[in-house]
Amino acid sequence: MESTPKIEGEIEESDRTPAPRPPRLTPVKASLASSSRVEPSQRIRILIADGQAASRHEFRQLLESQSDFAVIGDVADGVDAVRRAFAEKPDVLLLDERIPELSVLEVLKALQRANLPVHTILLSDSVDRKAMVEMLQLGARGVVLRTTPGELVCKSIRKVNGGELWIGREAMSEVVRALAAVVQSDESRARADFGLTRREREILTLVVEGDTNKGIARRLSVGEDTVKHHLTSIFNKTGVSSRLELALFALHYHLVESNKY
C-alpha cells in the first residue's frame, strides 16, 4: 500500500487559542481486572492528553488497572502533549480530539514532522467524517468514541500498539464513506486487481459494507469456512492484516465501487 505523504506544518502562536468546546460526553467508566503480570520493560507506555481533568483521571484509573500498561503521564493541553511526547517517546498517545492550546491537527503534524514512533489514538465526542480522515492521513492510528466501553479502549491500545488501525464500529461506516469520497476525486491513482478472483472481489465488497463472516456466508449462500478461506487468500494477496485496513485498502485502490459508499 502506498504510504501517505507527510504533511509539513509549523506550530504558530495563533494555533494556541482554544476553540469553543461543546458539552463533553461522560468519560469511559470501567473497572477491569488486571491481566497477568508483565515485566516493566514490556509494558505499553501511554501518555494521556485530555483537556478535562475528570476524564484524565478516569482514563488513568482504567489504564493503570492493566498490568501490561504503564501510564507515563497525563497532560491538559496540546503544547504539553507535544513536549511530553518528544521528551518521553510513549508507545501510545491517547489524544483528545478537542485538546486546547494547540489543535489536534497541529499536534499530529508536530509528531509526524519529528518522525516519532508514537501510535496516536484520538478520543472523540462524535463522528466527523472529514476530520477523522484528515487525522488518519496525518498519522493517527485509531479513533475511540468517549462512550466506548473500557474493555474496548484497552483493546484498541493493544491493537494499535501492535501495528493495527482501530476504528470503533460506530465510526467505521462514516470513515469508509468519507475515504470513498476522497478516493473518488483522485482518478489518477493506478487501478490494480492484485490477482483477486471474482468471488474474492464479491467478498471484499461485502467486507467494505461492514458484513460479518456469517452475514457474507448467508448472502452468498456458502459456508462460513469458505468465507474464511477466501478472506485468508485476500489478506495474503493484499498484504493487510485486519478488516479495517482491508476496507481502506479496497477503496484506496478502487477494488470496489466507491460511489456506493
C-alpha positions as CSV (number, residue, x, y, z in Angstrom):
1,M,0.0,0.0,0.0
2,E,1.2,3.5,-0.7
3,S,2.4,5.4,2.3
4,T,0.6,8.7,3.0
5,P,2.7,11.7,2.1
6,K,3.9,13.6,5.1
7,I,2.3,17.0,5.7
8,E,4.6,19.7,6.9
9,G,3.4,22.3,9.3
10,E,4.7,24.7,11.9
11,I,3.4,25.4,15.4
12,E,2.3,29.0,15.4
13,E,1.3,31.1,18.4
14,S,-2.2,31.7,16.8
15,D,-2.8,28.0,16.9
16,R,-2.7,28.0,20.7
17,T,-6.0,29.7,21.1
18,P,-8.6,27.1,22.0
19,A,-11.8,26.9,20.1
20,P,-15.2,26.9,22.0
21,R,-15.8,23.4,23.3
22,P,-19.2,21.7,23.1
23,P,-20.6,19.8,26.1
24,R,-18.4,16.8,26.8
25,L,-19.8,13.3,26.9
26,T,-19.4,11.2,30.1
27,P,-15.9,9.7,30.1
28,V,-15.3,6.0,30.0
29,K,-16.3,4.3,33.2
30,A,-15.0,0.8,33.7
31,S,-13.2,-1.3,36.3
32,L,-11.3,-4.2,34.7
33,A,-9.5,-7.0,36.4
34,S,-5.8,-6.7,36.0
35,S,-4.3,-9.2,33.5
36,S,-1.3,-11.5,34.2
37,R,1.8,-9.7,35.4
38,V,4.1,-8.2,32.8
39,E,7.7,-7.2,33.1
40,P,8.0,-3.3,33.3
41,S,10.2,-3.2,30.2
42,Q,7.4,-5.0,28.2
43,R,4.6,-2.7,29.3
44,I,2.9,-0.4,26.8
45,R,3.9,3.2,27.8
46,I,0.9,5.5,27.5
47,L,0.6,9.3,27.6
48,I,-2.9,10.7,28.2
49,A,-3.6,14.2,26.7
50,D,-7.1,15.3,27.6
51,G,-8.5,18.8,28.3
52,Q,-10.9,17.7,31.0
53,A,-9.4,16.8,34.4
54,A,-12.2,14.4,35.4
55,S,-11.7,12.5,32.1
56,R,-8.0,12.3,32.5
57,H,-8.4,10.8,36.0
58,E,-10.9,8.2,34.8
59,F,-8.7,7.1,31.9
60,R,-5.7,6.9,34.2
61,Q,-7.6,4.7,36.6
62,L,-8.8,2.5,33.8
63,L,-5.4,2.1,32.2
64,E,-3.5,1.6,35.5
65,S,-5.7,-1.4,36.2
66,Q,-4.0,-3.2,33.4
67,S,-0.7,-4.9,34.2
68,D,0.6,-4.6,30.7
69,F,0.1,-0.8,30.6
70,A,2.3,1.9,32.2
71,V,0.8,5.4,32.3
72,I,3.8,7.7,32.0
73,G,1.8,10.9,32.5
74,D,-1.3,13.0,31.7
75,V,-1.4,16.5,30.3
76,A,-4.2,19.0,29.8
77,D,-3.3,20.8,26.5
78,G,-1.7,20.2,23.1
79,V,1.5,22.1,23.8
80,D,2.3,19.8,26.8
81,A,1.3,16.8,24.8
82,V,3.9,17.6,22.2
83,R,6.6,18.4,24.8
84,R,6.0,15.2,26.8
85,A,5.8,13.1,23.6
86,F,9.1,14.5,22.4
87,A,10.8,14.0,25.8
88,E,9.4,10.6,26.8
89,K,8.5,8.9,23.5
90,P,5.5,7.0,24.6
91,D,4.3,3.9,22.7
92,V,0.7,5.2,22.6
93,L,-0.7,8.8,22.9
94,L,-4.3,9.0,23.9
95,L,-5.2,12.4,22.4
96,D,-8.4,14.4,23.0
97,E,-9.7,15.5,19.6
98,R,-10.6,18.9,21.1
99,I,-7.4,19.4,23.1
100,P,-6.9,23.1,24.0
101,E,-3.9,25.5,23.4
102,L,-2.7,23.6,20.3
103,S,-5.1,21.9,17.9
104,V,-5.2,18.2,17.4
105,L,-4.1,18.6,13.8
106,E,-1.0,20.7,14.9
107,V,-0.1,18.1,17.5
108,L,-0.3,15.3,14.8
109,K,1.8,17.5,12.4
110,A,4.4,18.0,15.0
111,L,4.7,14.3,15.8
112,Q,4.8,13.4,12.1
113,R,7.4,16.1,11.3
114,A,9.7,14.7,14.1
115,N,9.0,11.1,12.9
116,L,8.3,10.0,16.5
117,P,7.4,6.3,16.7
118,V,4.2,7.0,18.7
119,H,0.9,5.4,18.0
120,T,-1.9,8.1,18.4
121,I,-5.5,7.2,19.3
122,L,-8.0,10.0,19.1
123,L,-10.6,10.5,21.8
124,S,-13.7,11.8,20.1
125,D,-17.1,13.0,21.3
126,S,-18.8,12.2,17.9
127,V,-18.1,11.0,14.4
128,D,-17.0,13.7,12.0
129,R,-16.2,12.1,8.6
130,K,-13.9,14.8,7.2
131,A,-12.0,15.4,10.4
132,M,-11.4,11.7,11.1
133,V,-10.0,11.1,7.6
134,E,-7.7,14.1,7.8
135,M,-6.4,13.0,11.2
136,L,-5.8,9.4,9.9
137,Q,-3.9,10.9,7.0
138,L,-1.8,12.8,9.5
139,G,-0.7,9.7,11.2
140,A,-3.4,8.9,13.8
141,R,-3.7,5.1,14.2
142,G,-7.1,4.9,15.9
143,V,-10.3,6.6,16.8
144,V,-12.2,5.9,20.1
145,L,-15.5,7.5,21.0
146,R,-15.9,8.6,24.6
147,T,-18.9,6.3,25.0
148,T,-16.7,3.2,24.2
149,P,-16.7,0.6,27.0
150,G,-13.5,0.5,28.9
151,E,-12.5,-3.0,27.8
152,L,-12.6,-1.9,24.2
153,V,-10.5,1.2,25.0
154,C,-7.9,-1.2,26.4
155,K,-8.2,-3.5,23.4
156,S,-7.8,-0.5,21.0
157,I,-4.5,0.4,22.7
158,R,-3.1,-3.1,22.4
159,K,-4.2,-3.4,18.7
160,V,-2.7,0.0,17.7
161,N,0.5,-0.6,19.6
162,G,0.8,-3.9,17.7
163,G,0.7,-2.0,14.4
164,E,-3.0,-2.2,13.5
165,L,-5.5,0.5,12.8
166,W,-8.5,0.8,15.1
167,I,-11.8,2.5,14.4
168,G,-14.8,1.6,16.5
169,R,-17.9,0.0,14.9
170,E,-19.8,3.3,15.5
171,A,-17.3,5.2,13.3
172,M,-16.3,2.6,10.7
173,S,-19.1,3.2,8.1
174,E,-18.7,7.0,8.4
175,V,-14.9,6.9,7.9
176,V,-15.3,4.5,5.0
177,R,-17.8,6.8,3.3
178,A,-15.5,9.8,3.8
179,L,-12.5,8.0,2.5
180,A,-14.5,6.8,-0.5
181,A,-15.3,10.4,-1.4
182,V,-11.6,11.3,-1.2
183,V,-10.7,8.3,-3.4
184,Q,-13.4,9.1,-5.9
185,S,-11.9,12.5,-6.5
186,D,-8.5,11.0,-7.3
187,E,-8.8,9.4,-10.7
188,S,-5.1,9.4,-11.4
189,R,-4.5,6.6,-8.9
190,A,-3.5,3.4,-10.8
191,R,-6.0,0.6,-10.8
192,A,-4.9,-2.9,-10.0
193,D,-6.7,-6.2,-9.2
194,F,-3.9,-7.8,-7.0
195,G,-4.8,-11.1,-8.5
196,L,-8.2,-11.3,-6.8
197,T,-10.8,-13.7,-8.2
198,R,-14.4,-12.7,-8.9
199,R,-15.6,-14.4,-5.7
200,E,-12.9,-12.7,-3.7
201,R,-13.9,-9.3,-5.0
202,E,-17.6,-10.1,-4.1
203,I,-16.5,-10.9,-0.6
204,L,-14.3,-7.8,-0.4
205,T,-17.3,-5.7,-1.4
206,L,-19.3,-7.1,1.5
207,V,-16.4,-6.6,3.9
208,V,-16.4,-2.9,2.9
209,E,-20.2,-2.8,3.5
210,G,-19.5,-4.0,7.1
211,D,-20.8,-7.5,6.8
212,T,-19.6,-10.2,9.3
213,N,-18.4,-13.6,8.0
214,K,-21.8,-15.1,8.9
215,G,-23.6,-12.3,7.0
216,I,-21.3,-12.8,4.0
217,A,-21.9,-16.6,4.0
218,R,-25.7,-16.1,4.2
219,R,-25.7,-13.5,1.3
220,L,-23.5,-15.7,-0.9
221,S,-25.1,-19.0,0.1
222,V,-21.8,-20.5,1.1
223,G,-20.4,-21.8,4.4
224,E,-18.5,-19.6,6.9
225,D,-15.4,-21.8,6.4
226,T,-15.5,-20.9,2.7
227,V,-15.7,-17.2,3.5
228,K,-12.7,-17.5,6.0
229,H,-10.7,-19.4,3.3
230,H,-11.4,-16.6,0.8
231,L,-10.5,-13.9,3.3
232,T,-7.2,-15.6,4.1
233,S,-6.4,-15.5,0.4
234,I,-7.5,-11.8,0.1
235,F,-5.3,-10.9,3.1
236,N,-2.3,-12.7,1.6
237,K,-2.7,-11.0,-1.8
238,T,-3.2,-7.5,-0.5
239,G,-0.7,-7.7,2.4
240,V,-3.1,-6.2,5.0
241,S,-3.9,-7.8,8.4
242,S,-7.3,-6.5,9.5
243,R,-10.8,-6.0,8.1
244,L,-10.5,-2.2,8.6
245,E,-7.2,-2.0,6.7
246,L,-8.7,-4.2,4.0
247,A,-11.7,-1.9,3.6
248,L,-9.5,1.2,3.4
249,F,-7.1,-0.7,1.0
250,A,-10.0,-1.7,-1.2
251,L,-11.2,1.9,-1.5
252,H,-7.7,3.3,-2.0
253,Y,-7.0,1.0,-4.9
254,H,-10.6,1.1,-6.5
255,L,-11.1,-2.6,-5.8
256,V,-14.8,-1.8,-5.1
257,E,-17.2,0.8,-6.4
258,S,-16.5,3.8,-4.2
259,N,-19.6,5.7,-5.4
260,K,-21.7,3.1,-3.5
261,Y,-20.5,4.5,-0.2
